[in-house]
Amino acid sequence: MYSRYNSYVLTKDHYKEAIATSPMFALDCEMCRTTIGDLELTRISIVDEKLNIIYDSLVKPDNEITNYLTCYSGITKEMLEDVTVRLSDVQSVLRTILPPDAILVGQSLNSDLHTLQMMHPYIIDTSVIFNVTGDRYRKTKLRILAQEFLGESIQMNPTGHCSAEDSKASMKLVQLKLANSVNYGDAVLLGDCNMEVLKMKVNTETISQRMLQKLEAKKYAMSIFSHLTKDKTTAAIVGKEEVLSEYAKYLESSSLNVMNDENFTKDDKVSMHF
């Protein structure tokens, strides 16, 4: 692990604690494939909370490019011909312009930071805070999030994506989330409490149709009892009968054995205590 990341650069030598008033900066990178077999940086864009572009630069990779990935990156050979900016230059700029309590915003920021070979402690990732699939492990594309929550069409240019456009979309999404609630735009947290989110369409397939099957299963994956299905442990629920009956609804069709005081045995996973 150390050998893989020992060349990475911190965005600052010293950080301040991130608080409610800490500034946010949305970041997006475009990449190409090079002779090392990995993705390398070809463009970076950063916008502030007012959607002003504070940094936007083409970058020439240190290694020879084997695929410009133009249909995704929008970068061509001609665009990089006279570029002299290198990754190390970008790292120096970021270390200079980002304040010590900066919060970085973006879509799947792990990929961008990996390409930048940098580390930063304060992150808000739109692919994590928004979820329209109902499955925490399935991320929704930025283009779809922008369409469904912002009513904006992005990444429509046939010549490829624009990192400045994507940065602005990410910032708007985070600001929208912060203006609402932690549950907003997250089908996993919302469950069946707000079916409007589940009625969105993604590639002509209705989210609600996929979600209904998950809702029938009562979202065991997010249940506080999920570990009981994997580990050899037991749990007891103590409360009024009307409250415990609600727990029973969520567990009755699972693989867990749910028993009350009268018929509980050591082999049962969950006991109910009225």
Wavefront OBJ file of the C-alpha trace (Angstrom):
o trace
v 0.000 0.000 0.000
v 2.761 2.439 0.939
v 4.699 1.781 -2.235
v 1.597 2.512 -4.310
v 0.865 5.895 -2.752
v 4.223 7.134 -1.498
v 4.511 9.491 -4.476
v 1.142 11.118 -3.771
v 1.094 14.751 -2.660
v -1.058 16.286 0.080
v -3.095 19.291 -0.982
v -1.707 21.166 2.046
v 1.036 20.591 4.586
v -1.338 21.553 7.393
v -5.145 21.539 7.511
v -7.784 23.358 9.511
v -10.934 21.661 10.708
v -13.730 21.809 8.146
v -16.770 23.645 9.494
v -20.113 24.844 8.128
v -18.546 27.952 6.619
v -15.593 26.173 5.010
v -15.405 26.936 1.274
v -16.295 24.313 -1.294
v -14.528 23.815 -4.604
v -15.827 21.506 -7.330
v -13.183 19.633 -9.273
v -13.262 17.489 -12.388
v -10.508 15.942 -14.488
v -10.277 14.619 -18.021
v -7.880 11.776 -18.691
v -6.142 9.782 -21.392
v -4.439 6.398 -21.463
v -0.650 6.274 -21.710
v 2.157 3.767 -22.145
v 2.141 2.954 -18.428
v -1.289 1.395 -18.963
v -2.980 3.780 -16.558
v -5.013 6.967 -16.941
v -3.152 10.270 -16.837
v -4.366 13.842 -16.525
v -5.081 15.928 -19.643
v -7.363 18.646 -18.242
v -8.483 19.914 -14.852
v -11.223 22.406 -13.983
v -12.087 23.860 -10.579
v -15.049 26.118 -9.754
v -15.984 27.901 -6.541
v -19.380 28.073 -4.856
v -20.462 30.903 -7.166
v -19.609 28.693 -10.160
v -16.685 30.875 -11.115
v -13.888 28.943 -12.808
v -10.828 29.539 -10.637
v -8.556 27.100 -12.444
v -8.832 25.455 -15.850
v -5.822 23.989 -17.591
v -4.832 21.469 -20.208
v -2.098 19.123 -19.015
v 0.458 17.130 -20.958
v 1.046 13.669 -19.446
v 4.568 12.674 -18.466
v 4.245 9.493 -20.516
v 3.383 8.943 -24.164
v -0.327 8.916 -24.921
v -1.718 5.744 -26.465
v -5.407 6.726 -26.416
v -6.777 10.247 -26.031
v -10.219 8.846 -25.103
v -11.607 11.811 -27.030
v -15.212 10.610 -27.006
v -15.152 10.912 -23.204
v -12.460 13.506 -22.499
v -12.955 15.849 -25.433
v -9.161 16.017 -25.660
v -7.389 15.655 -29.002
v -3.757 15.418 -30.044
v -3.898 18.911 -31.510
v -5.129 20.404 -28.237
v -2.081 19.163 -26.327
v 0.598 19.871 -28.924
v 1.794 23.175 -27.453
v 0.869 22.464 -23.824
v 3.763 22.650 -21.362
v 1.841 22.196 -18.085
v 2.666 18.935 -16.328
v 1.110 17.070 -13.413
v 3.643 18.501 -10.973
v 2.636 22.012 -12.053
v -1.019 21.256 -11.367
v -0.177 19.859 -7.945
v 1.698 23.044 -7.067
v -1.224 25.210 -8.166
v -3.731 23.223 -6.107
v -1.520 23.400 -3.034
v -1.469 27.169 -3.484
v -5.098 28.004 -4.275
v -6.900 25.617 -1.913
v -7.307 26.944 1.650
v -6.516 24.590 4.561
v -10.202 23.922 5.289
v -11.298 23.541 1.668
v -13.959 20.946 0.886
v -13.557 19.293 -2.496
v -16.736 18.464 -4.405
v -17.116 16.193 -7.416
v -18.401 13.010 -9.011
v -16.394 9.900 -8.064
v -13.613 12.087 -6.709
v -11.475 9.079 -5.900
v -10.728 8.752 -9.620
v -9.820 12.424 -9.975
v -7.561 12.438 -6.923
v -5.912 9.236 -8.088
v -5.180 10.839 -11.445
v -3.880 13.952 -9.696
v -1.828 11.737 -7.379
v -3.013 13.873 -4.485
v -4.744 13.337 -1.147
v -7.309 15.576 0.544
v -9.206 15.031 3.828
v -12.514 16.814 3.151
v -14.668 15.424 0.342
v -18.301 15.564 -0.795
v -18.914 13.054 -3.570
v -22.100 13.456 -5.607
v -22.027 9.784 -6.587
v -22.353 8.929 -2.892
v -24.775 11.548 -1.547
v -27.219 10.983 -4.428
v -28.641 7.560 -5.235
v -31.571 6.791 -7.539
v -31.017 3.047 -7.868
v -31.808 2.029 -4.306
v -28.581 0.056 -4.298
v -25.696 1.659 -2.415
v -23.167 -0.131 -4.604
v -24.574 1.186 -7.893
v -23.567 4.766 -8.625
v -25.596 6.992 -10.904
v -23.851 8.942 -13.668
v -23.448 12.689 -13.252
v -25.366 13.268 -16.489
v -28.430 11.542 -15.046
v -28.179 13.307 -11.688
v -27.987 16.668 -13.444
v -31.010 15.859 -15.596
v -33.193 14.523 -12.796
v -32.334 16.934 -9.984
v -31.197 20.086 -11.787
v -33.234 19.765 -14.964
v -30.050 20.344 -16.945
v -28.595 18.431 -19.864
v -24.828 18.006 -19.654
v -22.261 15.917 -21.519
v -24.286 16.331 -24.702
v -21.401 17.495 -26.885
v -20.532 14.735 -29.391
v -16.869 15.756 -29.185
v -16.631 14.686 -25.541
v -17.126 15.871 -21.970
v -16.155 19.256 -20.555
v -14.536 19.247 -17.113
v -15.706 22.811 -16.409
v -19.313 21.863 -17.154
v -19.082 18.762 -14.973
v -17.538 20.738 -12.102
v -20.394 23.240 -12.166
v -22.990 20.453 -12.210
v -21.361 18.775 -9.209
v -21.332 22.027 -7.248
v -25.002 22.703 -8.014
v -25.955 19.192 -6.908
v -24.130 19.513 -3.602
v -25.667 22.926 -2.956
v -29.106 21.471 -3.705
v -28.491 18.613 -1.295
v -27.331 20.954 1.468
v -30.406 23.131 0.952
v -32.664 20.142 1.623
v -31.827 17.196 3.875
v -29.520 14.227 4.236
v -32.273 12.006 2.807
v -32.879 14.177 -0.237
v -32.094 12.412 -3.499
v -31.079 9.177 -1.800
v -33.375 6.239 -2.570
v -31.536 4.048 -0.066
v -32.258 6.386 2.842
v -35.727 7.330 1.625
v -36.941 3.773 1.170
v -40.668 3.817 0.492
v -41.183 7.136 2.307
v -40.913 9.171 -0.867
v -41.857 7.310 -4.009
v -41.366 10.397 -6.168
v -37.624 9.796 -6.255
v -38.267 6.204 -7.214
v -40.398 7.178 -10.211
v -37.532 8.730 -12.126
v -36.578 7.150 -15.402
v -33.056 6.099 -16.223
v -32.459 4.909 -19.781
v -36.239 4.345 -20.175
v -36.324 1.944 -17.218
v -38.419 3.080 -14.278
v -36.562 3.169 -11.003
v -39.746 2.355 -9.089
v -40.082 -0.986 -10.857
v -36.620 -2.045 -9.765
v -37.146 -0.598 -6.328
v -40.440 -2.318 -5.599
v -38.695 -5.661 -5.437
v -36.229 -4.244 -2.948
v -38.979 -2.658 -0.887
v -40.759 -5.999 -0.692
v -37.644 -7.372 0.957
v -37.906 -4.537 3.500
v -34.350 -3.392 2.883
v -32.601 -6.027 4.984
v -29.226 -4.852 3.706
v -29.657 -1.591 5.610
v -31.228 -3.213 8.664
v -29.443 -3.039 12.005
v -29.850 -6.799 12.047
v -28.013 -7.460 8.790
v -24.917 -8.642 10.605
v -26.963 -11.352 12.314
v -27.401 -13.128 9.004
v -23.645 -13.370 8.620
v -22.263 -13.715 12.138
v -23.055 -16.194 14.861
v -24.621 -13.599 17.109
v -28.013 -12.970 18.630
v -29.977 -9.859 19.553
v -32.858 -8.960 21.818
v -35.418 -6.233 21.144
v -37.076 -4.674 24.193
v -40.129 -2.473 23.846
v -43.906 -2.164 23.726
v -45.822 -4.755 21.764
v -47.036 -2.282 19.121
v -43.462 -1.169 18.466
v -42.051 -4.674 18.361
v -44.750 -5.755 15.943
v -43.315 -3.287 13.434
v -39.896 -4.905 13.738
v -41.515 -8.269 13.135
v -42.917 -7.037 9.815
v -39.425 -6.281 8.605
v -37.971 -9.567 9.757
v -40.756 -12.088 9.319
v -39.823 -13.128 5.781
v -36.064 -13.067 6.327
v -33.779 -15.952 7.149
v -33.706 -14.823 10.780
v -35.658 -16.744 13.382
v -37.800 -14.225 15.263
v -39.256 -15.511 18.520
v -40.917 -13.983 21.558
v -40.210 -14.781 25.219
v -42.374 -17.878 25.266
v -40.752 -19.831 22.448
v -37.232 -18.379 22.205
v -34.391 -20.904 22.066
v -30.633 -20.483 21.888
v -30.720 -21.251 18.155
v -32.932 -18.269 17.347
v -31.298 -15.047 16.207
v -33.737 -12.418 17.479
v -35.986 -12.466 20.528
v -38.875 -10.106 21.235
v -39.383 -8.910 24.834
v -42.770 -7.277 25.476
l 1 2 3 4 5 6 7 8 9 10 11 12 13 14 15 16 17 18 19 20 21 22 23 24 25 26 27 28 29 30 31 32 33 34 35 36 37 38 39 40 41 42 43 44 45 46 47 48 49 50 51 52 53 54 55 56 57 58 59 60 61 62 63 64 65 66 67 68 69 70 71 72 73 74 75 76 77 78 79 80 81 82 83 84 85 86 87 88 89 90 91 92 93 94 95 96 97 98 99 100 101 102 103 104 105 106 107 108 109 110 111 112 113 114 115 116 117 118 119 120 121 122 123 124 125 126 127 128 129 130 131 132 133 134 135 136 137 138 139 140 141 142 143 144 145 146 147 148 149 150 151 152 153 154 155 156 157 158 159 160 161 162 163 164 165 166 167 168 169 170 171 172 173 174 175 176 177 178 179 180 181 182 183 184 185 186 187 188 189 190 191 192 193 194 195 196 197 198 199 200 201 202 203 204 205 206 207 208 209 210 211 212 213 214 215 216 217 218 219 220 221 222 223 224 225 226 227 228 229 230 231 232 233 234 235 236 237 238 239 240 241 242 243 244 245 246 247 248 249 250 251 252 253 254 255 256 257 258 259 260 261 262 263 264 265 266 267 268 269 270 271 272 273 274
